[in-house]
Amino acid sequence: MARFFLTTLLLSSLALSLGGCAQPDPLNTFEETGDCVECDLMDQDLSGKDLSGALLNRSDLSNADLSRANLTGALLDSVNLSGANLSGTILEKAALTGANLTDADLSGATLQDAFLRNANLSNANLSNANLTNADLNGANLEGATLEGAILTGAIFPDGTVQN
């Protein structure tokens, strides 16, 4: 009988201590610190926000609205931005190595000096985007729309440089 009460007491204590281990909301953490590595921010509305210098490596921002946001100098390596709205977004000098931008809307975005090596931009809308001096070496541009894009000095997937 004493062993039963001791076991019950231990299990109750364990349940109480685990109850205080709730994970913080990744959006709140990101808004407070600007860092959110491996966070789930899928479908979030971050439109128009100043996210310059943010650290979002390996995070899931699929279908997020980042239109008109400022992501200057942000670290977005291996981030999932598939289906995201990045229209008019400033991604100048952003690092997007290995990022998934499949079906993303980057129309009118500023990607000047952005690092997009091995990024997947298949079926992405890059119309009227500024890709001046962007590094697209090894990137997948299959089905991407580049109508009206500024490509001066950009390094293409095959390593050639646009004049």
N, C-alpha and C positions, 0 to 999 in steps of 0.2 A: 504494500500500500504506500509506503514512504517513497519507493522508487517511482511509482506512478505520479505522485505529486511533484517530485523532483523533475521528472521528464516534462510534465506539463508546464512547470515553472520555467524551465530552460527553453522550451518551444515558444512560450509567450514572450520571453525576453528577446529571443531571436527575431520573432515577428515584429516587435516594436522597433528594434534596432534597424531592421531592413526597411521599415516603413519610412525612415528618414533619408533613404538613399535615392529618392526620386531624382531623375535626370532633369537639369534645367532646360527650359525652352530654348532651342537653338537660335531662334530669331531674336529673343531677348538678349542672349549671350552675345550674338553677333552685333546687335545694335549698341551694346554697351562697350565692347572691346574692339570691334572691327576684325576680329579673328574668329574663324569658324571652320577649322580643318575637319574634313570628313562629316560635315553637317548635312542634315536633311532639310533643305529649304525649297523643296519641290512645291510648285504652284504659288509661291509667295509673291506678294506685290511689293517690289522694291523700286518702283518707278520714280524717277526724279531725285533719288537719294544720292548724297555725296558719300561714295564708298571708296574714295581714292586711297590707295595703299592697303586695301583690305587683303586679308590672308584667307583664301577659300579653297586651298588645294584639296582635291579629291572629294569635294562636296557635291551634293545633288541639287542642282538648280533647274532641273528639267521643268519645262512649261512655266517658269517664273517670268514675271513682268519686270524687266530691268530697263524699260524704255526711258531714254533721256537721263539715265543714271550716270554718275561720274565714277568710273573705275580706273582712273589714271594710275599707272604703276601697280595695279592690283596683281596678286599672285593667284592664278587660277589654273595651275598645272593639274592635269588629269580631272578637271571638273566636268560634270555632266550638265551641259546647257542645251540639250536636245529639245527642240520645240520652244525654246525661250524667246521672248520678245526683247531684242536688244536694239530696236530701231532708235536711231539718234543717240545712242549711248557712246560715251567717251571711254575708249579703251587704249588710249595713248600709252605706249611703253608698258602695256600689260603683258604678263607672262601667261600664255595659254598653251604650253607644251602638252601635247597629247590630249587636249580638251575635246569633248564630244559636242560639236555644234551642229549636229544633223538636224535639218529642217528648222534651224534657228533663223529669225528675222533680224538681220544686221543692216537693214537698209538705212543709209544715211549715217551709219556709225563711223566714228573716228578711230581707226586702228593704226594710226601713224606710229612707226617704230615698234609695233607690237610683235611679240615672239610667238608665232603659231606653228612651230615645228611639230610635225606629225599629228596635227589637229585634224579631226574629221569634220569637214565643212560640206559634206555631201548634201545636196539639195538645199543648202543655205541660201538665203537671199542677201547678197552683198551689193545690191544695186545702189549706186551713188555713195558707196562707202569710200572713205579715204584710207587706202592701204599703202601710203607713201612709206617706203623703206621697211615695210613689214617683212618678216621672215616666215615664209610659207614652205620652207624646205621640208619635203616628205609629207606635206599635208594632202588630204584627200579633198579635191574640189569637184568630184564627179556630180554633175547635175546642178552645181552652184550657179546662181545668177550673178554675173559681174557687170551687167549693163550700167554704164555711166560711172563705174568705179575708177578711182584715181590709183594707178598702179606704179607710179614713178619710183624707181629704185627698189621695188619689191623683189624679193627673192622667191622665185616660183618653186613648186614642188620638185622639179627636176634640177634645181640649183642654178638655173639661169636667172639673170637680173634684167628686169624691164627697164628700158631706157626712157 
